[in-house]
């Protein structure tokens, strides 16, 4: 039986999975922190350790993501969009629309029954339209990223942001803090601003059910709730929405080369 | 384990020998204008007017150069960045048309250098204009571009030729065609008077007749090449077309252009007869919409090599006109009227298709519906240009409508004709890789819907 590694080396997080015969054996996640090579080694160590394997036991590596070219082993590069589609469909086979909110961009992908890409839209390279803005504002508010969702859910009067640019959005968040707006209301307002941009893309593409949300944004419960309300859909969230790309990379490389 | 993560090797993507030879015509135009400057003959800087203004200017003895073609030339040879930076420093916004920005930067350098092209200017540079020939056809920015250039050439007047562009349904109103043609002919008479007054010479109508006849001959042959391209596998690809387009779009009255097209036809026909594809292992047949990223044409070669994608047909407006029925010419002797017919028919030739599919504006959208069938395409590669509004406001609508009505999917790759800073080749490649799955999916959808190819 072959052991396959799937890697998704993103700008914020590096993710690895190990699969055998289309079964997920283990996974690992490490922050990329601007050093892709170190993140790749770390995440491989985590995933291999959990599966009790060594790199020499691996038959194939499939990879996607911004930092994939730093992988120090032979690998097959695969499109991020295809990997997200295949990996998410593996976890939730009924999904037909996938919303991925990553650190670099957001994507809307229509998925076939076979987990392939029926259509896709990718946001402009813009921090205000991706998960990056969540990190920027978390820093302004001195809030841990993982607590933002809970805070957003407590909001009673979300603030209105008037700009579509991350740089000005950060400035506006600082102004709202100075005006005495609560962190809860600022975060919920931020979620609404991000939702408006992604919802516009989603409506262009059309939302076929079941709909799922993945990527770092899916870990933010407040964002998921606001997005679901705005789009009028129940958005499913996989148990681990960060590793879908890595799973897809492993599955596709198996199909192509296995 | 084998590796596929090697660095992408650049290729021109041209597959025809004749395509490799076509840059001769771009260089010829630049050289002739520089020669004219030395000899004191008049030079015009012209937009593509779809032959409406160029043929008359040449018949009266002017040499023409085309800042649009020069923009592509500069981008392809790595000479555009310098001009763009100067345009930026002159205060023009970076969101202006890339061709305009390139020519503004170049014009500033030319004017600062006492109207002598600077050393190392791509292709030897554009010679100083005596006049500007502008056009509002296709693009609103074109109305203002040459007016802006006058800042650097204060003595050169701008003449703008105009073309009625009716909506799809309006085109079929009774008498509309006759009125449109009359409008153009009246307008051309004023244009002739303008040129005669400026250049101090009379238009030789016999010479114009010869030029018009030669133009129709060249365009007819260029259209025959387009028909050959319907073959599967495709005998030539987009990267070939963007080169061979130069003679029919810019120099159709030049007998050398006609001779060149004979060679193109023979080369393409030989491939069709022998079922030789331009790219090995053609798997996906794509239409390309709008102008390409001239600075990164190798991208298309990579798509061919990696995914078997062939660009089998491109943006309708750069192709030769469809043949005009013989009976339309009955009783037409005035060459100005023939010129009017040439341009008017070009811009309305797909209106019947537009009516069939109920799309507007027909001239920018309808051809893709016909192409999809004629060329048996699998997808549309839409390249909205950062700096080109007409390209942007119709492309997404075209993409969506093709998906809905013909189940031909589209992929959007953002970029620019000149400014390579807005074209992310890696991201574009990743999108195209995913688009393979999308095209496979829609092939199945077309089968289910009973669509023939």
Interface residues (C-beta under 8 A of the other chain):
Chain A: X58 X59 X60 X61 X68 X69 X71 X73 X74 X75 X76 X77 X78 X79 X80 X81 X82 X85 X112 X116 X117 X118 X119 X120 X121 X122 X124 X125 X204 X257
Chain B: X1 X2 X3 X4 X5 X396 X403 X409 X412 X414 X424 X427 X430 X431 X433 X434 X435 X437 X438 X440 X441 X442
